[in-house]
Amino acid sequence: MTTPPQTSSRNPWLWVPSLYLAEGIPYAAVMTVSVIMYKKMGIPNDQIAFYTSWLYLPWVIKPLWSPVVDILRTKRLWIIITQLFIGAGLAGVALTLPLSGFFQWTIVIFWLMAFSSATHDIAADGFYMLGLNEQQQAFFVGIRSTFYRIAMISAQGLLVMLAGFFEATNIFGLSGSIPVAWSITFFILAGLFVAFFAYHKFILPRPATDQPKVTGAESRDFLKEFFLTFVAFSKKENIGITLAFLLLYRFGEAQLVKLASPFMLDTREAGGLGLSTIEVGFVYGTVGIAALTLGGVLGGFAAARKGFKFWLWPMVLAINTPDLIYVYLSYIQPEDYLIINLSVAIEQFGYGFGFTAYMLYMLYVSQGKHSTAHYALCTGFMALGMMIPGMFSGDIQKWLGYQQFFVWVCIATIPGFVVAKLAKVDPEFGKKAA
């Protein structure tokens, strides 16, 4: 196989920010924007929660096909191809939204997009380590995280607000046409990914180390070693508690997140807050994401000072107790938009701060010989922990109504406290070295 030419002079600023914008946008579009879109298109909450929760599956099983990205072709090629597939998927959503069977068509397309996005994640994170030296990796780690957050804000906030603008504007003489408004929005997003594809095809460097890891008979040995990592993970100390923590720490939040946007969009007569699409895009996708990011940053600083074990219980409280805010919102149904924004900001800040404990726990239990593979397995269980509760959350809400559903969500946080009590953590883990 011919080794691609080395272009060591490529400035990381030219590709790291854009690569992580391209990584974050499709995840937000599949997992969050789709929920808002389906709600505006008149799909019932139980169907929205059930079918969009299935979209977590590619991220659940992502560790199972990550070796394929290593074995076959280069990570650079995987990045470019998956970006083109994502763009095609977004265009497919745009084309099928005006059709009578749009729900079935778009769910299938979103599912295929999710597989492309999860594969892109594997390739992009691997390419980051190959395309940068150790000093550059350390320098750009915060930058890549920042641009991933910008992608989330852009998709959950600006993209939703753009769809709301098209809903309310007499554009092309189609005022009030929700399918057309969202179709135009997804066409714009598809165009963005065609631009990502063209840009990265030209601008991504070609590291000499970006080669298929093994070929021929060696691949069998590689796969054998890969499966041994599963065996090693299953033999970890307290593996039952570890799996319980990964699956149950966010048991309440996993149900809340699926119904938060529908609750805001539903009419007051139906128990919701009656917000417009633009208002939801701002409050949940912009204010909420900003508060979530701030909470996560402060959680990291806190853990570095006192260690993970010291902050575990404050973080458990932070991620769970703010769910009470949705009980307040559902019973009071405040009309003051400032109060709604403040409420969501508090809940999302607590989630960001409390989620730090989850991330640190995954790092802690992944320590050892197969740390990278074991961390990937942990992220699979993390996605599963969101997928399963989300699938039945819509049925519970339909049965109980919004008020009692949010009370149930608060009750559902109890398993998170239990697994935190059972978790075994080294008191020194996470502390910044002197």
C-alpha positions as a Markdown table, in Angstrom:
| # | Residue | x | y | z |
|---|---|---|---|---|
| 1 | Met | 0.0 | 0.0 | 0.0 |
| 2 | Thr | 1.4 | 3.4 | -0.9 |
| 3 | Thr | 2.1 | 5.7 | 2.0 |
| 4 | Pro | 0.3 | 9.0 | 1.6 |
| 5 | Pro | 2.6 | 12.1 | 1.6 |
| 6 | Gln | 3.4 | 13.7 | 4.9 |
| 7 | Thr | 2.2 | 17.3 | 5.3 |
| 8 | Ser | 3.7 | 18.2 | 8.6 |
| 9 | Ser | 3.3 | 22.0 | 8.0 |
| 10 | Arg | -0.5 | 21.9 | 8.3 |
| 11 | Asn | -1.5 | 24.3 | 11.1 |
| 12 | Pro | -3.9 | 22.5 | 13.6 |
| 13 | Trp | -5.9 | 25.7 | 13.8 |
| 14 | Leu | -7.0 | 25.0 | 10.3 |
| 15 | Trp | -8.6 | 21.7 | 11.0 |
| 16 | Val | -9.1 | 20.9 | 14.8 |
| 17 | Pro | -11.9 | 23.5 | 15.3 |
| 18 | Ser | -13.8 | 22.5 | 12.1 |
| 19 | Leu | -13.4 | 18.8 | 12.8 |
| 20 | Tyr | -15.0 | 19.0 | 16.2 |
| 21 | Leu | -17.8 | 21.2 | 14.9 |
| 22 | Ala | -18.5 | 18.4 | 12.4 |
| 23 | Glu | -18.4 | 15.9 | 15.3 |
| 24 | Gly | -20.9 | 17.7 | 17.5 |
| 25 | Ile | -23.5 | 18.9 | 15.1 |
| 26 | Pro | -24.9 | 15.5 | 13.9 |
| 27 | Tyr | -25.1 | 14.1 | 17.4 |
| 28 | Ala | -27.2 | 17.1 | 18.5 |
| 29 | Ala | -29.3 | 16.9 | 15.4 |
| 30 | Val | -30.0 | 13.2 | 15.8 |
| 31 | Met | -30.5 | 13.1 | 19.6 |
| 32 | Thr | -32.1 | 16.5 | 20.4 |
| 33 | Val | -33.2 | 18.5 | 17.4 |
| 34 | Ser | -35.1 | 15.5 | 16.1 |
| 35 | Val | -37.2 | 15.5 | 19.3 |
| 36 | Ile | -38.2 | 19.1 | 18.8 |
| 37 | Met | -38.9 | 18.6 | 15.1 |
| 38 | Tyr | -41.1 | 15.6 | 15.7 |
| 39 | Lys | -43.1 | 17.5 | 18.4 |
| 40 | Lys | -43.7 | 20.4 | 16.0 |
| 41 | Met | -44.8 | 17.9 | 13.3 |
| 42 | Gly | -47.5 | 16.5 | 15.6 |
| 43 | Ile | -45.9 | 13.1 | 16.7 |
| 44 | Pro | -47.1 | 12.0 | 20.2 |
| 45 | Asn | -44.7 | 12.1 | 23.1 |
| 46 | Asp | -44.6 | 8.4 | 23.6 |
| 47 | Gln | -43.6 | 7.7 | 20.0 |
| 48 | Ile | -41.0 | 10.5 | 20.1 |
| 49 | Ala | -39.4 | 9.2 | 23.2 |
| 50 | Phe | -39.4 | 5.5 | 22.2 |
| 51 | Tyr | -38.1 | 5.9 | 18.6 |
| 52 | Thr | -35.6 | 8.7 | 19.2 |
| 53 | Ser | -34.2 | 6.7 | 22.2 |
| 54 | Trp | -33.4 | 3.9 | 19.7 |
| 55 | Leu | -31.1 | 6.4 | 18.0 |
| 56 | Tyr | -28.6 | 5.9 | 20.9 |
| 57 | Leu | -27.9 | 2.4 | 19.7 |
| 58 | Pro | -25.0 | 3.2 | 17.4 |
| 59 | Trp | -23.2 | 4.9 | 20.3 |
| 60 | Val | -24.1 | 2.0 | 22.6 |
| 61 | Ile | -22.4 | -0.5 | 20.3 |
| 62 | Lys | -19.7 | 1.8 | 19.0 |
| 63 | Pro | -16.9 | 0.0 | 20.8 |
| 64 | Leu | -17.8 | -3.2 | 18.9 |
| 65 | Trp | -16.9 | -1.8 | 15.5 |
| 66 | Ser | -14.1 | 0.6 | 16.5 |
| 67 | Pro | -11.4 | -2.0 | 15.4 |
| 68 | Val | -12.8 | -1.8 | 11.9 |
| 69 | Val | -11.8 | 1.8 | 11.7 |
| 70 | Asp | -8.3 | 0.8 | 12.8 |
| 71 | Ile | -8.0 | -2.2 | 10.5 |
| 72 | Leu | -9.5 | -0.8 | 7.2 |
| 73 | Arg | -8.1 | 2.2 | 5.5 |
| 74 | Thr | -7.0 | 5.5 | 7.1 |
| 75 | Lys | -8.8 | 7.5 | 9.7 |
| 76 | Arg | -8.6 | 10.5 | 7.4 |
| 77 | Leu | -10.6 | 8.7 | 4.8 |
| 78 | Trp | -13.1 | 7.5 | 7.4 |
| 79 | Ile | -13.6 | 11.2 | 8.4 |
| 80 | Ile | -14.2 | 12.4 | 4.9 |
| 81 | Ile | -16.5 | 9.6 | 3.9 |
| 82 | Thr | -18.7 | 9.8 | 7.0 |
| 83 | Gln | -19.0 | 13.5 | 6.6 |
| 84 | Leu | -20.3 | 13.0 | 3.1 |
| 85 | Phe | -22.8 | 10.3 | 4.3 |
| 86 | Ile | -24.0 | 12.6 | 7.1 |
| 87 | Gly | -24.6 | 15.3 | 4.6 |
| 88 | Ala | -26.5 | 12.9 | 2.4 |
| 89 | Gly | -28.6 | 11.8 | 5.4 |
| 90 | Leu | -29.4 | 15.4 | 6.3 |
| 91 | Ala | -30.6 | 16.0 | 2.7 |
| 92 | Gly | -32.6 | 12.8 | 2.9 |
| 93 | Val | -34.4 | 14.1 | 6.0 |
| 94 | Ala | -35.1 | 17.4 | 4.3 |
| 95 | Leu | -36.5 | 15.6 | 1.2 |
| 96 | Thr | -38.8 | 13.2 | 3.2 |
| 97 | Leu | -40.3 | 15.7 | 5.7 |
| 98 | Pro | -43.0 | 16.9 | 3.4 |
| 99 | Leu | -44.1 | 13.3 | 2.6 |
| 100 | Ser | -47.1 | 11.7 | 4.3 |
| 101 | Gly | -44.9 | 8.9 | 5.7 |
| 102 | Phe | -42.2 | 11.3 | 6.9 |
| 103 | Phe | -41.9 | 9.8 | 10.4 |
| 104 | Gln | -40.9 | 6.3 | 9.3 |
| 105 | Trp | -38.6 | 7.6 | 6.6 |
| 106 | Thr | -36.8 | 10.1 | 8.7 |
| 107 | Ile | -36.4 | 7.7 | 11.7 |
| 108 | Val | -34.6 | 5.3 | 9.3 |
| 109 | Ile | -32.4 | 8.1 | 7.9 |
| 110 | Phe | -31.6 | 9.4 | 11.4 |
| 111 | Trp | -30.6 | 5.9 | 12.4 |
| 112 | Leu | -28.2 | 5.6 | 9.5 |
| 113 | Met | -26.9 | 9.0 | 10.2 |
| 114 | Ala | -26.3 | 8.0 | 13.8 |
| 115 | Phe | -24.1 | 5.1 | 12.7 |
| 116 | Ser | -22.1 | 7.5 | 10.4 |
| 117 | Ser | -21.8 | 10.0 | 13.2 |
| 118 | Ala | -20.6 | 7.4 | 15.7 |
| 119 | Thr | -18.0 | 6.1 | 13.2 |
| 120 | His | -16.9 | 9.7 | 12.6 |
| 121 | Asp | -16.4 | 10.1 | 16.3 |
| 122 | Ile | -14.1 | 7.1 | 16.4 |
| 123 | Ala | -12.1 | 8.3 | 13.4 |
| 124 | Ala | -11.9 | 11.9 | 14.5 |
| 125 | Asp | -10.7 | 11.2 | 18.0 |
| 126 | Gly | -8.1 | 8.7 | 16.6 |
| 127 | Phe | -6.9 | 11.2 | 14.0 |
| 128 | Tyr | -6.5 | 13.9 | 16.6 |
| 129 | Met | -3.9 | 11.8 | 18.3 |
| 130 | Leu | -2.1 | 11.0 | 15.0 |
| 131 | Gly | -2.2 | 14.5 | 13.5 |
| 132 | Leu | -0.8 | 16.2 | 16.6 |
| 133 | Asn | 2.3 | 15.7 | 18.8 |
| 134 | Glu | 1.9 | 15.4 | 22.5 |
| 135 | Gln | 2.4 | 19.1 | 23.2 |
| 136 | Gln | -0.2 | 20.0 | 20.6 |
| 137 | Gln | -2.7 | 17.5 | 21.9 |
| 138 | Ala | -2.4 | 19.0 | 25.4 |
| 139 | Phe | -2.8 | 22.5 | 24.0 |
| 140 | Phe | -5.8 | 21.8 | 21.7 |
| 141 | Val | -7.7 | 19.6 | 24.2 |
| 142 | Gly | -9.6 | 22.6 | 25.5 |
| 143 | Ile | -10.1 | 24.0 | 22.1 |
| 144 | Arg | -11.6 | 20.8 | 20.7 |
| 145 | Ser | -14.0 | 20.7 | 23.7 |
| 146 | Thr | -14.9 | 24.3 | 23.2 |
| 147 | Phe | -15.8 | 23.8 | 19.5 |
| 148 | Tyr | -17.7 | 20.7 | 20.3 |
| 149 | Arg | -19.8 | 22.8 | 22.7 |
| 150 | Ile | -20.2 | 25.5 | 20.1 |
| 151 | Ala | -21.5 | 22.7 | 17.7 |
| 152 | Met | -24.1 | 21.7 | 20.4 |
| 153 | Ile | -25.2 | 25.3 | 20.9 |
| 154 | Ser | -25.4 | 25.8 | 17.2 |
| 155 | Ala | -27.5 | 22.7 | 16.6 |
| 156 | Gln | -29.8 | 22.8 | 19.7 |
| 157 | Gly | -30.0 | 26.6 | 19.8 |
| 158 | Leu | -29.4 | 28.4 | 16.5 |
| 159 | Leu | -30.6 | 25.6 | 14.3 |
| 160 | Val | -33.9 | 25.3 | 16.2 |
| 161 | Met | -34.3 | 29.0 | 16.2 |
| 162 | Leu | -33.7 | 29.1 | 12.5 |
| 163 | Ala | -36.5 | 26.5 | 12.0 |
| 164 | Gly | -38.7 | 28.6 | 14.2 |
| 165 | Phe | -38.0 | 31.7 | 12.1 |
| 166 | Phe | -39.0 | 29.8 | 8.9 |
| 167 | Glu | -42.1 | 28.6 | 10.7 |
| 168 | Ala | -43.2 | 32.1 | 11.4 |
| 169 | Thr | -42.0 | 33.9 | 8.3 |
| 170 | Asn | -43.8 | 34.1 | 4.9 |
| 171 | Ile | -40.7 | 32.7 | 3.1 |
| 172 | Phe | -41.4 | 31.5 | -0.5 |
| 173 | Gly | -45.1 | 32.2 | 0.3 |
| 174 | Leu | -45.3 | 29.2 | 2.7 |
| 175 | Ser | -46.0 | 30.9 | 6.0 |
| 176 | Gly | -47.0 | 28.5 | 8.7 |
| 177 | Ser | -45.8 | 25.4 | 6.9 |
| 178 | Ile | -43.9 | 23.5 | 9.6 |
| 179 | Pro | -42.7 | 20.6 | 7.3 |
| 180 | Val | -41.3 | 23.1 | 4.8 |
| 181 | Ala | -39.7 | 25.2 | 7.5 |
| 182 | Trp | -37.8 | 22.2 | 8.9 |
| 183 | Ser | -37.1 | 20.9 | 5.4 |
| 184 | Ile | -35.3 | 24.1 | 4.5 |
| 185 | Thr | -33.4 | 24.0 | 7.8 |
| 186 | Phe | -32.1 | 20.5 | 7.1 |
| 187 | Phe | -31.2 | 21.4 | 3.6 |
| 188 | Ile | -29.0 | 24.2 | 5.0 |
| 189 | Leu | -27.4 | 21.7 | 7.4 |
| 190 | Ala | -26.8 | 19.3 | 4.6 |
| 191 | Gly | -25.1 | 22.0 | 2.6 |
| 192 | Leu | -22.9 | 22.7 | 5.7 |
| 193 | Phe | -21.7 | 19.1 | 5.7 |
| 194 | Val | -21.0 | 19.1 | 2.0 |
| 195 | Ala | -18.8 | 22.1 | 2.8 |
| 196 | Phe | -17.1 | 20.2 | 5.7 |
| 197 | Phe | -16.5 | 17.3 | 3.3 |
| 198 | Ala | -14.9 | 19.4 | 0.7 |
| 199 | Tyr | -12.9 | 21.5 | 3.2 |
| 200 | His | -11.5 | 18.5 | 5.2 |
| 201 | Lys | -10.7 | 16.6 | 2.0 |
| 202 | Phe | -8.3 | 19.4 | 1.1 |
| 203 | Ile | -7.2 | 20.7 | 4.5 |
| 204 | Leu | -6.7 | 17.6 | 6.8 |
| 205 | Pro | -3.0 | 16.6 | 7.1 |
| 206 | Arg | -1.8 | 13.3 | 6.0 |
| 207 | Pro | 0.2 | 11.9 | 9.0 |
| 208 | Ala | 2.6 | 9.1 | 8.1 |
| 209 | Thr | 1.3 | 7.1 | 11.1 |
| 210 | Asp | -2.3 | 7.3 | 9.8 |
| 211 | Gln | -2.2 | 3.8 | 8.3 |
| 212 | Pro | -4.4 | 0.6 | 8.7 |
| 213 | Lys | -3.1 | -1.0 | 11.9 |
| 214 | Val | -2.9 | -4.5 | 10.6 |
| 215 | Thr | -3.5 | -6.4 | 7.3 |
| 216 | Gly | -3.9 | -10.0 | 6.3 |
| 217 | Ala | -3.3 | -12.6 | 8.9 |
| 218 | Glu | -2.3 | -10.0 | 11.5 |
| 219 | Ser | -5.9 | -8.8 | 11.6 |
| 220 | Arg | -7.0 | -12.1 | 13.3 |
| 221 | Asp | -4.4 | -11.5 | 16.1 |
| 222 | Phe | -5.6 | -8.0 | 16.4 |
| 223 | Leu | -9.3 | -9.1 | 16.7 |
| 224 | Lys | -8.3 | -11.8 | 19.2 |
| 225 | Glu | -6.6 | -9.1 | 21.4 |
| 226 | Phe | -9.7 | -6.9 | 21.0 |
| 227 | Phe | -12.0 | -9.6 | 22.3 |
| 228 | Leu | -9.6 | -10.2 | 25.2 |
| 229 | Thr | -10.3 | -6.6 | 26.3 |
| 230 | Phe | -13.9 | -7.6 | 26.9 |
| 231 | Val | -12.8 | -10.5 | 29.1 |
| 232 | Ala | -10.4 | -8.2 | 31.0 |
| 233 | Phe | -13.2 | -5.7 | 31.5 |
| 234 | Ser | -15.6 | -8.4 | 32.8 |
| 235 | Lys | -13.0 | -9.5 | 35.4 |
| 236 | Lys | -12.5 | -6.0 | 36.9 |
| 237 | Glu | -13.0 | -5.7 | 40.6 |
| 238 | Asn | -16.6 | -4.8 | 41.6 |
| 239 | Ile | -17.7 | -5.1 | 38.0 |
| 240 | Gly | -21.4 | -5.4 | 39.0 |
| 241 | Ile | -21.3 | -2.1 | 40.9 |
| 242 | Thr | -19.5 | -0.5 | 38.0 |
| 243 | Leu | -22.1 | -1.5 | 35.5 |
| 244 | Ala | -24.9 | -0.5 | 37.9 |
| 245 | Phe | -23.3 | 3.0 | 38.3 |
| 246 | Leu | -22.9 | 3.4 | 34.5 |
| 247 | Leu | -26.5 | 2.4 | 33.9 |
| 248 | Leu | -28.3 | 4.0 | 36.8 |
| 249 | Tyr | -26.4 | 7.2 | 37.8 |
| 250 | Arg | -28.6 | 9.2 | 35.3 |
| 251 | Phe | -31.7 | 7.1 | 35.5 |
| 252 | Gly | -33.9 | 10.1 | 36.3 |
| 253 | Glu | -32.2 | 12.5 | 34.0 |
| 254 | Ala | -32.4 | 10.1 | 31.1 |
| 255 | Gln | -36.2 | 10.3 | 31.3 |
| 256 | Leu | -36.3 | 14.0 | 31.9 |
| 257 | Val | -34.2 | 14.9 | 28.9 |
| 258 | Lys | -36.6 | 13.2 | 26.4 |
| 259 | Leu | -39.6 | 15.2 | 27.6 |
| 260 | Ala | -38.1 | 18.5 | 28.5 |
| 261 | Ser | -38.5 | 20.1 | 25.0 |
| 262 | Pro | -41.9 | 18.6 | 24.3 |
| 263 | Phe | -43.0 | 20.0 | 27.7 |
| 264 | Met | -41.9 | 23.5 | 26.8 |
| 265 | Leu | -43.6 | 23.3 | 23.3 |
| 266 | Asp | -46.9 | 21.8 | 24.5 |
| 267 | Thr | -49.8 | 24.1 | 25.0 |
| 268 | Arg | -50.7 | 25.2 | 28.5 |
| 269 | Glu | -54.0 | 23.4 | 28.2 |
| 270 | Ala | -52.0 | 20.2 | 27.6 |
| 271 | Gly | -49.9 | 20.9 | 30.7 |
| 272 | Gly | -46.9 | 22.5 | 28.9 |
| 273 | Leu | -45.4 | 26.0 | 28.8 |
| 274 | Gly | -46.6 | 26.9 | 25.4 |
| 275 | Leu | -43.3 | 28.3 | 24.1 |
| 276 | Ser | -42.6 | 28.9 | 20.4 |
| 277 | Thr | -39.9 | 27.0 | 18.5 |
| 278 | Ile | -37.6 | 30.0 | 18.6 |
| 279 | Glu | -38.1 | 30.4 | 22.4 |
| 280 | Val | -37.3 | 26.7 | 23.0 |
| 281 | Gly | -34.2 | 27.0 | 20.8 |
| 282 | Phe | -33.0 | 29.9 | 22.9 |
| 283 | Val | -33.8 | 28.6 | 26.4 |
| 284 | Tyr | -32.8 | 24.9 | 26.0 |
| 285 | Gly | -30.2 | 25.1 | 23.2 |
| 286 | Thr | -28.4 | 28.3 | 24.1 |
| 287 | Val | -29.0 | 29.3 | 27.8 |
| 288 | Gly | -29.2 | 25.6 | 28.8 |
| 289 | Ile | -26.0 | 24.5 | 26.9 |
| 290 | Ala | -24.1 | 27.5 | 28.2 |
| 291 | Ala | -25.0 | 26.7 | 31.8 |
| 292 | Leu | -24.3 | 23.0 | 31.2 |
| 293 | Thr | -20.8 | 23.9 | 30.0 |
| 294 | Leu | -20.1 | 26.2 | 32.9 |
| 295 | Gly | -21.2 | 23.5 | 35.4 |
| 296 | Gly | -18.9 | 21.0 | 33.7 |
| 297 | Val | -15.9 | 23.3 | 33.8 |
| 298 | Leu | -16.4 | 24.1 | 37.4 |
| 299 | Gly | -16.8 | 20.4 | 38.2 |
| 300 | Gly | -13.5 | 19.7 | 36.6 |
| 301 | Phe | -11.8 | 22.5 | 38.6 |
| 302 | Ala | -13.3 | 21.3 | 41.8 |
| 303 | Ala | -12.3 | 17.6 | 41.3 |
| 304 | Ala | -8.7 | 18.7 | 40.6 |
| 305 | Arg | -8.5 | 20.5 | 43.9 |
| 306 | Lys | -10.0 | 17.9 | 46.3 |
| 307 | Gly | -10.3 | 14.7 | 44.3 |
| 308 | Phe | -13.2 | 12.8 | 42.8 |
| 309 | Lys | -14.2 | 11.0 | 46.0 |
| 310 | Phe | -14.5 | 14.3 | 48.0 |
| 311 | Trp | -16.9 | 15.8 | 45.4 |
| 312 | Leu | -18.9 | 12.6 | 44.5 |
| 313 | Trp | -21.8 | 13.3 | 46.8 |
| 314 | Pro | -22.1 | 17.1 | 46.0 |
| 315 | Met | -22.1 | 16.1 | 42.3 |
| 316 | Val | -24.8 | 13.4 | 42.9 |
| 317 | Leu | -26.9 | 16.1 | 44.6 |
| 318 | Ala | -26.2 | 18.6 | 41.8 |
| 319 | Ile | -27.3 | 16.3 | 39.0 |
| 320 | Asn | -30.5 | 15.0 | 40.7 |
| 321 | Thr | -32.0 | 17.7 | 43.0 |
| 322 | Pro | -32.5 | 20.4 | 40.3 |
| 323 | Asp | -35.0 | 18.0 | 38.6 |
| 324 | Leu | -37.4 | 19.4 | 41.2 |
| 325 | Ile | -37.4 | 22.6 | 39.1 |
| 326 | Tyr | -39.5 | 20.8 | 36.5 |
| 327 | Val | -42.0 | 19.9 | 39.1 |
| 328 | Tyr | -42.3 | 23.6 | 39.9 |
| 329 | Leu | -42.6 | 24.5 | 36.2 |
| 330 | Ser | -45.3 | 21.9 | 35.5 |
| 331 | Tyr | -47.4 | 22.9 | 38.5 |
| 332 | Ile | -47.0 | 26.7 | 38.3 |
| 333 | Gln | -46.6 | 27.0 | 34.5 |
| 334 | Pro | -45.0 | 30.5 | 34.8 |
| 335 | Glu | -45.5 | 32.9 | 31.9 |
| 336 | Asp | -42.4 | 35.0 | 32.7 |
| 337 | Tyr | -39.8 | 33.9 | 30.1 |
| 338 | Leu | -37.0 | 35.1 | 32.4 |
| 339 | Ile | -38.1 | 32.6 | 35.1 |
| 340 | Ile | -38.2 | 29.8 | 32.6 |
| 341 | Asn | -34.7 | 30.6 | 31.4 |
| 342 | Leu | -33.4 | 30.9 | 34.9 |
| 343 | Ser | -35.0 | 27.6 | 35.9 |
| 344 | Val | -33.5 | 25.7 | 32.9 |
| 345 | Ala | -30.1 | 27.3 | 33.5 |
| 346 | Ile | -30.1 | 26.1 | 37.1 |
| 347 | Glu | -31.1 | 22.6 | 36.1 |
| 348 | Gln | -28.5 | 22.4 | 33.3 |
| 349 | Phe | -25.7 | 23.9 | 35.5 |
| 350 | Gly | -26.4 | 21.2 | 38.1 |
| 351 | Tyr | -26.4 | 18.5 | 35.4 |
| 352 | Gly | -23.0 | 19.7 | 34.0 |
| 353 | Phe | -21.5 | 19.8 | 37.5 |
| 354 | Gly | -22.9 | 16.4 | 38.4 |
| 355 | Phe | -22.0 | 14.8 | 35.2 |
| 356 | Thr | -18.4 | 15.4 | 35.9 |
| 357 | Ala | -18.6 | 12.6 | 38.5 |
| 358 | Tyr | -19.8 | 10.2 | 35.8 |
| 359 | Met | -16.9 | 11.2 | 33.5 |
| 360 | Leu | -14.3 | 10.8 | 36.3 |
| 361 | Tyr | -15.8 | 7.4 | 37.3 |
| 362 | Met | -15.4 | 6.1 | 33.7 |
| 363 | Leu | -11.8 | 7.3 | 33.7 |
| 364 | Tyr | -11.2 | 5.6 | 37.1 |
| 365 | Val | -12.6 | 2.2 | 36.2 |
| 366 | Ser | -10.8 | 2.3 | 32.8 |
| 367 | Gln | -7.4 | 2.4 | 34.4 |
| 368 | Gly | -5.1 | -0.5 | 33.5 |
| 369 | Lys | -3.7 | -2.3 | 30.5 |
| 370 | His | -6.6 | -1.8 | 28.1 |
| 371 | Ser | -7.6 | 1.8 | 29.3 |
| 372 | Thr | -8.6 | 3.1 | 25.9 |
| 373 | Ala | -10.8 | 0.1 | 25.0 |
| 374 | His | -12.3 | 0.0 | 28.4 |
| 375 | Tyr | -13.1 | 3.7 | 28.3 |
| 376 | Ala | -14.9 | 3.1 | 25.0 |
| 377 | Leu | -16.9 | 0.2 | 26.6 |
| 378 | Cys | -17.9 | 2.6 | 29.4 |
| 379 | Thr | -19.2 | 5.1 | 26.9 |
| 380 | Gly | -21.2 | 2.3 | 25.4 |
| 381 | Phe | -22.8 | 1.6 | 28.7 |
| 382 | Met | -23.3 | 5.3 | 29.2 |
| 383 | Ala | -25.3 | 5.5 | 26.0 |
| 384 | Leu | -27.3 | 2.4 | 27.0 |
| 385 | Gly | -28.1 | 4.1 | 30.4 |
| 386 | Met | -29.7 | 6.9 | 28.4 |
| 387 | Met | -31.4 | 4.7 | 25.8 |
| 388 | Ile | -33.4 | 2.3 | 27.9 |
| 389 | Pro | -35.0 | 4.8 | 30.4 |
| 390 | Gly | -35.7 | 7.2 | 27.5 |
| 391 | Met | -37.6 | 4.5 | 25.6 |
| 392 | Phe | -40.3 | 4.1 | 28.2 |
| 393 | Ser | -40.3 | 7.7 | 29.4 |
| 394 | Gly | -42.9 | 8.8 | 26.9 |
| 395 | Asp | -45.4 | 6.1 | 27.9 |
| 396 | Ile | -45.0 | 7.2 | 31.5 |
| 397 | Gln | -45.6 | 10.8 | 30.7 |
| 398 | Lys | -48.6 | 9.9 | 28.6 |
| 399 | Trp | -50.0 | 7.9 | 31.5 |
| 400 | Leu | -49.3 | 10.3 | 34.3 |
| 401 | Gly | -49.3 | 13.8 | 32.6 |
| 402 | Tyr | -46.5 | 16.3 | 32.9 |
| 403 | Gln | -47.0 | 17.1 | 36.6 |
| 404 | Gln | -46.9 | 13.6 | 37.9 |
| 405 | Phe | -44.3 | 12.6 | 35.4 |
| 406 | Phe | -41.8 | 15.1 | 36.8 |
| 407 | Val | -42.6 | 13.9 | 40.3 |
| 408 | Trp | -41.8 | 10.4 | 39.0 |
| 409 | Val | -38.5 | 11.6 | 37.5 |
| 410 | Cys | -37.5 | 12.9 | 41.0 |
| 411 | Ile | -38.3 | 9.5 | 42.5 |
| 412 | Ala | -36.3 | 7.8 | 39.7 |
| 413 | Thr | -33.2 | 9.6 | 40.9 |
| 414 | Ile | -33.0 | 7.3 | 43.9 |
| 415 | Pro | -31.0 | 4.6 | 42.1 |
| 416 | Gly | -28.4 | 7.3 | 41.3 |
| 417 | Phe | -27.9 | 7.9 | 45.1 |
| 418 | Val | -27.7 | 4.2 | 45.8 |
| 419 | Val | -25.0 | 3.4 | 43.2 |
| 420 | Ala | -23.0 | 6.4 | 44.3 |
| 421 | Lys | -23.1 | 5.0 | 47.9 |
| 422 | Leu | -21.8 | 1.6 | 46.6 |
| 423 | Ala | -19.1 | 2.9 | 44.3 |
| 424 | Lys | -15.5 | 2.3 | 45.4 |
| 425 | Val | -13.2 | 5.2 | 44.6 |
| 426 | Asp | -9.6 | 6.0 | 45.5 |
| 427 | Pro | -9.6 | 9.2 | 47.6 |
| 428 | Glu | -6.6 | 10.5 | 45.7 |
| 429 | Phe | -8.0 | 9.9 | 42.2 |
| 430 | Gly | -8.5 | 13.1 | 40.3 |
| 431 | Lys | -6.4 | 15.4 | 42.5 |
| 432 | Lys | -4.0 | 17.7 | 40.6 |
| 433 | Ala | -0.4 | 16.8 | 41.4 |
| 434 | Ala | 1.4 | 19.3 | 43.5 |
